[in-house]
Structures are given as structure tokens and as C-alpha cells.
Amino acid sequence: MTNARSYVLAAGGTGGHMVPAAALAAELASRGHHVALVSDDRGVRFPGLFEDVETHVLPAGRLGGGPLGYLRAGRNVLAGRSMALRLYKELKPAAVIGFGGYPALPSLLAAFRAGIPTVIHEQNAVLGRVNRFVAGRVKAIATSYDQVERMKPGWTAKTHLVGNPVREAVLRLRERPYPALDEDGIFRVLVTGGSQGATVLSQVVPDGLALLPVHFRRRLQVTHQARIEDIDSVRAKYQAHEIPADLATYIADMPEALAWAHVVIARAGASTIAELTAAGRPAILVPLPSATDDHQTANAREITKAGGARTIPQRAFTAAELAKQIQKLGLDTQGLENAAVRARSCGRPHAASDLADLVESIHAPTAPIAIRRKAIQGRLAHA
């Protein structure tokens, strides 16, 4: 490829940042470009995402902890920026793309200092703190939702709706039909709290499923991802309720787990929503109440409004409420299939490709206009 370039992706260490970064890395690599990842220790070791990508760990400070904490964070950010500047002299990146999270900050500050074009991608429906801090200086802002809170009006001209990239294996689920559910067939429930698990799901879900009528409860098959400190007690609950359940602290093949499920009970993290809408799976969502700026509640709005999910605030997430919602879903086969279609309608399957187009276009002043026009004309239609 004669116009092959080098790109640096900078992302925080959680799955919400790393999964879309990995999807973009794969897309850019497929176009013949060289891609390097800059993150923290967690990010570069994220299982199954970056085995074929050059990775670098830079120091980054997380704000907090009083005056000493801020001072320590500032020193780490400056040290990370210096290391990134040295790295850029070697890699000569055509652009630096930030995916949020504190580990992305030093790389973006170094790009500003070196005059390297920058793009940020926001996975959530609320602009995150690091992205908010740098948004005024970057050349383009890519968003996952049509409406994103904490965006300033002055940024509209450089903002582009692309969606939240997911792994190719998840995208392929769009080609597979929703699993048939006979009246007396097995009802398959996937429970996942994201890459870190969720204790509240482990506390409530087994007891909620146990409240279902006996004829329904006997049809259940559960796959439940739980935190390591919760897994033994969760297993004991399912056994006491005589509900068949497979438990794991990490689901290695999440695409296959999604393909298997009739309904998903989950948090409302950005990657979770992107995968649910890519695959077309109905969900019961319990947003994390402590999420910064309550962004998980904002993430859940689109799919819930479309009818592809039901959102229950954590304060109202009780065993009785869960049983009521599951029974409504499970006893209406046609309604469940309709919810799957509505969840799928919120997906943006071209997100990785459109984000890569935007990244490649950042060198040509008029090219981003074409990206925006493409979105308006339906390139990002929920196919």
C-alpha cells in the first residue's frame, strides 16, 4: 500500500475504552497501516484484543487524592508526555487517536505539543472527563450516540457520529437469526456486569429468577459472569434454587454467549450497549449509579426508547422487580423477538469503518465534510 501510515491509539485500561480501540486497530491494519497502542498496564494486557499490535505503557495520573494526589498525577502526566514525544519521533504517526481514560491524556498532550493531528472517540452518551479536557484542541470528535451530553456548541462542526466499534465476531451475529424460543423450550439468560463484573447482579438475579413460576423456572438456563469474590455464593444460590447455571469470572467468547442468549441482564457500559445493538439482543439494563456523570443511564436511553431494553435503576432493582420483567419478556415470544429487532435497529455496524475513514481523512481539510455527508445520507443507518 503506497499511502500506508502509522497511527497511535491511546486508551484507558477498561474494556469500554479498549474494545473500540482494538476494533479500530484491526480496521486500520486491514488497510495496510501500522498501528501502535499506548495505554496502562491493564490496557496492554487486555485478554484477546492486542496480540498483534505494538504496545507501549506510559505513566498516567488519575486525578484525586487531595493536593498530593493531584501533584503526583501531574508529575506522571508530564513524564508520560515526555515519553510519548520520544515515541513519536520513532513512529512518526500521521495522527493520534484518543479513546478516553486517564492513560490517554499524556499521548494527546504530546501530540498537541508535536503538532500531530488528533481525533478523539467518545463511547458514552456523556463526554468523558479526559475527552472533555482535550476536545477544544483536537481536529475531530467521533461520537457513538446522536445526542452526547457535555458537548459545547462550538465543537459541532468537528463532531461526527460514527457509532461505537465492536469486534468483528460480534458484528457477524447480525447475520444470524435470533434464537427460536418455543413455548416449552429452554429460556437462555446471560448475566454480565462488564469486564469488572457487578456484585448487585450476583445478589439479585438468582433470587429474582427463583421467584418465577415453577413451569417457567424449569425452562431456565443461565450463564452468569460474576466477580471472583462473589462466584461461590452465586453458585450456591443457583444450586439452592435448582436453576441450571454456568458461572465464570470472565467470559472469553462473549460473541458466542450473546448468540446463545434470549435475553441479557447487564450494566449499561458503552461496549455492552454496542454489542447488544450489534447482535440484536433484548436486555434488562441496570446502570451503574456511581458511573461518572451517570453516563450509563444516558447510554441506556436510546435502546430503551426504541423498545430493545428495559432499564431498571439500581435502587429499584429487586428480586421481585426482576422476576416481573423477566416474566413479561419470557411469556411473550413475539414481543421478545420484536425487542430483539428493536435492539438491532440501534446498532451502527459500520462504526469501525467510518471511524477509520475519519482518521484517514484528518490530513485533508475537506474530507471530514464527506464523512458527515455520508452519515446524513444514511451510511450509518442501523442496518
C-alpha positions in Angstrom: 0.0 0.0 0.0 1.7 3.2 -1.2 -0.1 5.5 1.2 0.4 3.4 4.4 0.7 5.4 7.5 1.5 5.0 11.2 -1.2 5.7 13.8 -1.1 5.7 17.6 -4.2 4.8 19.6 -4.3 6.0 23.2 -6.8 4.4 25.5 -7.6 3.8 29.2 -7.3 0.3 30.6 -11.0 -0.7 30.9 -13.0 -2.7 28.4 -15.1 0.3 27.4 -12.1 2.1 26.0 -10.0 -0.9 24.9 -12.6 -2.8 22.8 -13.3 0.1 20.3 -9.6 0.8 20.2 -9.0 -2.8 19.2 -11.7 -2.7 16.6 -10.2 0.4 15.0 -6.7 -1.1 15.2 -7.9 -4.1 13.2 -9.6 -2.0 10.6 -6.6 0.3 10.1 -4.3 -2.7 9.9 -6.5 -4.3 7.3 -6.0 -1.1 5.2 -2.2 -1.6 5.4 -1.4 0.9 8.1 0.9 0.4 11.1 -0.8 0.8 14.5 0.6 1.2 17.9 -1.3 1.2 21.2 -0.4 3.4 24.2 -2.2 2.5 27.5 -1.5 1.5 31.1 -0.6 -1.9 32.4 -4.2 -3.1 32.3 -4.8 -2.0 28.8 -1.8 -3.6 27.1 -2.6 -6.9 28.8 -6.3 -6.9 28.0 -7.1 -10.5 27.0 -7.7 -11.3 23.4 -7.5 -7.8 21.9 -4.0 -6.6 21.1 -1.8 -9.7 20.5 -0.8 -8.4 17.0 -0.5 -4.8 17.9 2.7 -2.9 19.0 2.0 -1.7 22.6 3.6 0.8 24.9 2.9 1.6 28.6 3.2 5.2 29.7 2.8 6.7 33.1 -0.5 8.5 33.6 -2.0 10.1 36.7 -5.6 9.8 37.8 -6.8 13.0 39.4 -7.9 12.8 43.0 -6.5 12.1 46.5 -6.2 15.8 47.6 -3.3 18.1 46.8 -0.6 15.4 47.0 -2.7 13.2 44.7 -3.0 16.0 42.1 0.7 16.7 42.3 1.6 13.1 41.8 -0.9 12.8 38.9 0.6 15.9 37.3 4.1 14.6 37.5 3.0 11.3 36.0 1.2 13.0 33.1 4.3 15.2 32.3 6.5 12.1 32.4 4.1 10.3 30.1 4.0 13.2 27.7 7.8 13.3 27.5 7.9 9.5 26.8 5.2 9.9 24.2 7.2 12.7 22.4 10.2 10.4 22.2 8.0 7.6 20.9 6.5 9.9 18.2 10.0 10.7 16.9 10.4 7.0 16.3 6.9 6.1 15.0 6.2 9.4 13.1 2.4 8.9 13.5 0.1 10.6 11.0 -2.4 11.0 13.8 -3.0 10.1 17.4 -6.5 8.8 18.3 -7.7 9.0 21.9 -10.4 6.8 23.3 -10.7 8.4 26.8 -9.5 7.3 30.2 -6.6 8.9 32.0 -3.9 6.8 30.3 -4.9 8.5 27.0 -4.1 12.0 28.3 -0.3 12.1 28.1 -0.3 10.8 24.5 -2.8 13.5 23.4 -0.9 16.3 25.2 2.3 15.1 23.4 0.5 15.2 20.1 -0.6 18.8 20.7 3.0 19.7 21.5 4.4 17.9 18.4 1.7 19.3 16.1 0.3 15.9 15.2 -3.3 15.7 14.2 -5.6 14.3 16.8 -9.0 12.6 16.9 -11.0 11.5 20.0 -13.7 8.9 20.1 -16.3 9.1 22.8 -18.0 5.7 23.6 -20.6 7.0 26.1 -23.6 9.3 25.8 -21.8 11.8 28.1 -18.4 13.2 27.1 -15.9 11.8 29.5 -13.5 13.9 31.6 -10.3 13.4 29.5 -12.1 13.8 26.2 -13.8 17.0 27.7 -10.4 18.3 28.7 -8.9 17.9 25.2 -12.0 18.4 23.0 -11.3 22.0 22.2 -7.9 21.3 20.8 -8.5 18.1 18.7 -9.2 18.2 15.0 -12.2 15.8 15.1 -14.6 14.3 17.7 -16.2 11.0 16.9 -19.3 10.0 18.9 -21.2 6.9 19.5 -24.6 8.5 20.0 -26.5 11.2 18.1 -27.0 13.1 21.4 -24.0 13.4 23.7 -24.1 15.4 26.9 -21.4 17.8 28.0 -20.6 18.8 24.4 -20.1 22.5 23.7 -21.9 24.2 20.8 -18.6 25.3 19.4 -17.5 21.7 18.8 -20.4 20.9 16.5 -18.6 21.5 13.2 -15.9 18.9 14.0 -18.2 16.3 15.6 -19.0 13.2 13.6 -21.4 10.4 14.5 -19.7 7.0 13.8 -21.0 4.7 16.5 -19.0 2.5 18.9 -16.8 0.0 17.1 -17.2 -3.7 18.2 -15.2 -6.8 17.4 -15.8 -8.4 14.0 -17.0 -11.6 15.8 -19.9 -9.6 17.3 -20.7 -7.9 14.0 -21.2 -11.3 12.4 -24.0 -12.0 14.8 -26.1 -9.6 12.7 -26.1 -12.3 10.1 -27.5 -14.9 12.5 -31.2 -15.1 13.4 -32.5 -14.6 16.9 -32.6 -18.0 18.5 -36.0 -19.6 18.3 -38.0 -19.8 21.5 -40.7 -22.4 21.7 -43.4 -22.1 24.4 -41.9 -25.0 26.3 -38.3 -24.5 25.1 -35.2 -23.5 27.1 -35.1 -19.8 28.0 -31.5 -18.7 28.0 -30.3 -15.8 30.2 -26.9 -14.2 30.0 -25.9 -12.1 33.0 -22.8 -9.9 32.7 -21.5 -7.0 34.7 -18.9 -6.0 32.1 -15.2 -6.6 32.3 -15.2 -6.0 36.1 -18.4 -7.9 37.0 -21.2 -6.5 39.1 -22.0 -7.6 42.6 -25.5 -6.3 42.6 -26.4 -8.6 39.7 -25.0 -11.5 41.7 -27.0 -10.5 44.7 -30.3 -10.0 42.9 -30.5 -12.2 39.8 -30.5 -15.7 41.3 -33.2 -14.7 43.8 -35.2 -12.9 41.1 -35.2 -15.9 38.8 -36.2 -18.1 41.8 -39.5 -16.1 42.1 -40.6 -17.1 38.6 -43.5 -19.6 38.4 -42.3 -23.2 38.6 -43.1 -24.0 35.0 -41.1 -21.0 33.8 -38.2 -21.5 36.2 -37.7 -25.1 35.0 -37.1 -23.8 31.5 -34.2 -21.5 32.5 -30.6 -21.9 31.6 -28.3 -19.2 32.9 -24.7 -18.1 32.0 -23.5 -15.7 34.7 -20.3 -13.7 34.8 -19.5 -12.8 38.5 -16.7 -11.2 40.4 -14.2 -13.7 41.8 -15.2 -12.8 45.4 -18.9 -13.4 44.6 -18.8 -16.6 42.4 -19.0 -19.2 45.2 -22.1 -17.6 46.8 -23.8 -17.1 43.5 -23.2 -20.7 42.6 -24.7 -21.8 45.9 -27.8 -19.7 45.3 -28.4 -21.2 41.9 -28.0 -24.7 43.3 -30.4 -23.9 46.1 -33.0 -22.7 43.7 -32.3 -25.6 41.3 -31.6 -23.3 38.4 -29.1 -24.6 35.9 -26.3 -22.1 35.7 -22.8 -21.9 34.2 -20.6 -19.4 36.1 -17.4 -17.7 35.2 -15.3 -14.7 36.3 -14.6 -13.9 32.7 -16.5 -14.9 29.5 -13.8 -15.5 26.9 -16.2 -15.9 24.0 -18.7 -13.1 24.6 -19.9 -13.2 20.9 -20.9 -16.8 21.2 -22.5 -16.1 24.6 -24.6 -13.3 23.0 -25.5 -15.6 20.1 -26.8 -18.2 22.6 -28.9 -15.8 24.8 -32.5 -14.9 24.5 -32.2 -12.1 27.0 -29.2 -10.3 28.6 -29.2 -8.8 32.1 -26.3 -6.3 32.3 -24.9 -3.0 33.3 -25.1 -0.2 30.6 -21.5 0.3 29.8 -20.7 1.6 26.3 -19.3 -1.7 25.0 -22.2 -3.7 26.4 -24.7 -1.4 24.7 -22.7 -1.5 21.4 -22.6 -5.3 21.4 -26.3 -5.7 22.4 -27.3 -3.5 19.5 -24.9 -5.1 17.1 -26.2 -8.6 17.9 -29.8 -7.6 18.4 -30.4 -8.9 21.9 -33.2 -7.8 24.3 -31.8 -6.7 27.6 -32.6 -5.7 31.2 -30.2 -2.9 32.0 -29.1 -1.8 35.5 -26.9 1.3 35.1 -24.0 1.7 37.5 -25.2 4.6 39.7 -21.6 5.7 40.6 -20.6 6.0 36.9 -19.1 9.4 36.2 -21.8 11.9 35.2 -24.3 9.0 35.4 -23.2 8.1 31.8 -24.6 4.6 32.0 -28.1 5.8 32.4 -27.6 8.1 29.4 -26.2 5.1 27.4 -29.3 3.1 28.0 -31.8 5.7 26.8 -31.6 5.1 23.0 -32.1 1.3 23.2 -34.7 1.6 25.9 -36.7 4.2 24.0 -36.5 2.0 20.9 -38.1 -0.9 22.8 -35.0 -3.1 22.8 -34.3 -3.0 26.5 -35.9 -2.2 29.9 -33.9 -0.1 32.2 -34.2 -0.5 36.0 -32.3 1.9 38.3 -30.2 0.1 40.8 -32.3 1.4 43.7 -35.3 -0.3 42.2 -33.5 -3.5 41.1 -35.1 -6.0 43.4 -35.7 -9.7 43.0 -39.4 -9.0 42.7 -39.0 -6.4 40.0 -36.6 -8.6 38.0 -39.0 -11.5 38.2 -41.8 -9.3 36.9 -39.8 -8.0 34.0 -38.4 -11.5 33.0 -41.8 -13.0 33.1 -43.2 -10.3 30.9 -40.4 -11.0 28.4 -40.4 -14.7 28.6 -44.2 -15.2 28.3 -44.5 -13.1 25.1 -42.4 -14.8 22.5 -43.4 -12.4 19.7 -42.8 -9.4 21.9 -39.3 -10.8 22.8 -38.5 -11.2 19.1 -39.7 -7.7 18.4 -37.5 -6.4 21.2 -34.5 -8.1 19.5 -35.3 -6.4 16.2 -35.6 -3.0 18.0 -32.3 -3.6 19.8 -30.7 -4.4 16.5 -32.1 -1.2 14.9 -30.0 0.8 17.3 -26.8 -0.8 16.1 -24.2 1.0 14.0 -22.4 -1.8 12.2 -20.1 0.4 10.2 -18.6 2.1 13.2 -15.1 0.8 12.8 -15.0 1.5 9.1 -16.4 5.0 9.5 -14.1 5.9 12.3 -11.2 4.7 10.2 -12.4 6.8 7.3 -12.5 9.8 9.6 -9.0 9.1 10.9 -7.6 8.7 7.4 -9.3 11.9 6.3 -7.9 14.1 9.0 -5.0 15.1 6.8 -7.3 16.5 4.1 -9.3 19.6 5.3 -12.3 18.9 3.1 -12.5 15.1 3.7 -14.3 15.3 7.1 -17.2 17.0 5.3 -17.6 13.9 3.2 -17.7 11.8 6.4 -20.5 14.0 7.8 -22.5 13.9 4.5 -22.1 10.1 4.4 -23.7 9.9 7.8 -26.5 12.2 6.8 -27.3 10.2 3.7 -27.6 7.0 5.7 -24.2 5.4 5.7 -24.7 4.9 9.4 -28.2 3.6 9.0 -29.0 0.9 11.5 -28.7 -1.9 9.0 
